[in-house]
Amino acid sequence: MAVPTGVEYSVAAIVAANTAFLDLLDAEAGAAYITIRDAADVLLATIPLDDPAGAVAAETGVLTLDIDGPDDAADANGTAAYGEICDGAGAVLCALPCAAGLAPSAGYLVLQTLTIVAGGTVVLYSATIS
């Protein structure tokens, strides 16, 4: 094994951790969701997740959240900075930075654009945790 440059987990450990995280998201009666916030913590949008909220790849341990749709009426104007992954009861379980794009990027919430307009549609393309 090469000398690691940071923490390195086995795939089995990543699968177990992300499966446990997914179980927490799905434990509540309501569906999980993601809030999108600006750098000043202003709520810009809320993106619903499917129930169950996603799946963990057995080969890699990557958790891909299943997005149930866009937010068709954003709460406020702003620039998306980060999102909070919440269970159905509203408990924040994880926060990830936002990025603009059309392709998945592990560890980021990938939005169509970081510029959010109140009342506009906010599209989340990808939410993956590795």
Secondary structure, 3 states (H helix, E strand, C coil): CCCCCCCCCCHHHHHHHHHHHHHHHHCCCCCCEEEEECCCCCEEEEEEEEEEEEEECCCCCCEEEEECCCECCCCCCEECCEEEEECCCCCEEEEEEEEECCCCCCCCEEECCCEECCCCCECEEEEEEC
